[in-house]
């Protein structure tokens, strides 16, 4: 059908739809619009639709209805366009929930009880089977020469990666295909991240501490071999730690040089792990990521070499209110 014929039929159907809206008519308009788009191409299609007097949103609604599997039965035949779109969206929500349930079933269940382990996380990782952990979320030292309870991390990129790489390699071996490693890093190392961790993605950027914008990237790497358990959330700018630092800095900054904000850790855990599945943090520190896991309904194992930090982590976890069973 040529564009002139398409234009005439679309306008007739569109005008009649305002009088007698039916799913079948909307579907027909959507199919005609799709045919016009195929002829015009993306750059010319939207101006052409606008010239017809059809808004971009309405044209999109028509094409969505054309693609959707909605029967023109007695209950749906005279729905408004909004009503039909609500059915489409409801169906998509159900599909997403079903797919999430399928992914959750494919992610490995943990044979481990939630725990804070005081010891060498590299040794612990070496004892785990291949492909046995669905998620790692961790905040290692940044390679800035910072002292953590009588241990100081390397203060230059070369020595830092020489120290961190064995941990990374073990996590990459242990994580399940489709699972992921989410790791805080320092902006000082941005130039090296793609060399150190090929195909890693930055999933968060800036946040606020004491009123000052800080650059602290969080990277995410998905183990190849199957589709990711979690869709890529994209570049975000949702982190704001200032309220947490005001509230808890006196308690935790006296014992740990850079504790993470609980609300930020909960956001990462909520977005990039699955409820009921295991999350391992090999650099648990004072337990903020394990605590975020507990509050978000995830299993956790947190490991740290400092007995002081592990004691604080266990105390925080025991004192925190666990999520209700119905959640």
Helices and strands as residue ranges (DSSP letters): H 3-17, H 23-40, H 42-51, H 56-67, H 81-106, E 115-118, H 121-126, E 133-138, E 147-148, E 151-152, H 157-174, E 175-184, G 187-189, H 190-196, E 201-209, E 212-222, H 242-252, H 262-272, E 278-281, H 288-295, E 299-304, H 307-319
